[in-house]
Amino acid sequence: MEQYEFTSLLHDQEYGFSLTPPDITELKQKDIPIVLLVHLHSTTFDACSLFRHLHESMDATSLHIIAYTDKQHDHEGIHRAKSLGVKYVCTKEQVKGLLVHIQKTVS
């Protein structure tokens, strides 16, 4: 249910949106910058396995991962994500703020 909270903040016409991990082969073929929002503690897939696979498979310049956590003081999760190449780890509230800002900017 965690991921559904962001659906109202994303315009379907402007942004792709999926609740499951993307197909790596399809991502590689796109000639646009890609930003993935990933919940560190998702119950539908293993986020760390996804980070590892993306880090090994993708060109770092075309992919930007924003991982977020809803746990207080999630030092272990943050360290694990950063060790797998994730540059940005935020709280859920920070991601909501970012999405609201983007929505206002493009509207």
C-alpha positions in Angstrom: 0.0 0.0 0.0 3.0 2.3 0.6 3.6 3.0 -3.1 -0.1 4.0 -3.8 0.3 7.2 -1.8 2.3 8.8 -4.6 -0.1 8.0 -7.5 -2.1 11.3 -7.0 1.2 13.3 -7.2 2.2 11.9 -10.6 0.6 12.9 -13.9 0.0 9.8 -16.0 0.4 11.8 -19.2 3.8 13.1 -18.3 5.5 10.4 -16.2 5.6 6.7 -16.3 4.4 5.0 -13.2 4.7 1.4 -12.0 4.3 -0.4 -8.7 6.7 -3.2 -9.8 10.3 -2.9 -10.8 11.0 -1.9 -14.4 12.3 -4.1 -17.1 16.1 -3.3 -17.2 16.3 -4.1 -21.0 13.5 -1.6 -21.7 15.2 1.1 -19.5 18.5 0.7 -21.3 16.8 1.4 -24.7 15.3 4.7 -23.6 17.2 7.8 -24.6 16.0 10.0 -21.7 17.1 10.5 -18.1 15.3 8.1 -15.8 14.4 8.7 -12.1 13.2 5.8 -10.0 11.5 6.2 -6.7 12.1 3.0 -4.7 10.8 2.2 -1.3 13.6 0.6 0.7 11.3 -1.8 2.5 8.9 -2.7 -0.2 6.9 -5.8 0.4 6.4 -6.5 -3.4 10.1 -6.9 -4.3 13.6 -6.8 -2.8 14.8 -3.3 -3.2 18.5 -4.2 -2.6 18.5 -6.8 -5.3 17.0 -4.2 -7.7 19.7 -1.7 -6.7 22.5 -4.3 -7.2 21.1 -5.3 -10.6 20.6 -1.7 -11.8 24.1 -0.7 -10.6 25.6 -3.6 -12.6 23.5 -3.1 -15.7 22.9 0.6 -16.3 25.0 3.5 -17.3 25.1 5.7 -14.2 24.6 8.9 -16.1 21.1 7.9 -17.4 19.6 6.5 -14.2 18.9 8.3 -10.9 17.5 6.4 -8.0 15.8 8.1 -5.1 15.3 5.5 -2.3 13.0 6.4 0.6 12.3 4.9 3.9 9.3 5.3 6.3 11.3 4.0 9.3 12.7 6.4 11.9 16.5 6.3 12.1 16.9 3.7 9.4 20.7 3.7 9.5 21.0 0.1 8.3 18.7 0.6 5.3 20.4 3.8 4.3 23.9 2.3 4.6 22.8 -0.7 2.6 21.3 1.4 -0.2 24.3 3.7 -0.4 26.7 0.8 -0.5 24.8 -0.4 -3.6 25.3 2.9 -5.5 22.1 4.8 -4.5 23.1 8.5 -4.1 19.8 9.8 -2.7 18.1 8.3 0.3 15.2 10.3 1.8 12.3 10.0 4.2 8.8 9.5 2.8 7.9 13.1 3.8 10.9 14.4 1.8 9.8 12.5 -1.3 6.3 13.8 -0.9 7.6 17.3 -0.7 9.8 16.7 -3.8 6.8 15.3 -5.8 4.6 18.2 -4.8 7.3 20.7 -5.9 7.6 18.9 -9.2 3.9 18.9 -9.7 3.6 22.6 -9.0 6.6 23.4 -11.3 5.2 21.6 -14.3 1.6 22.6 -13.9 
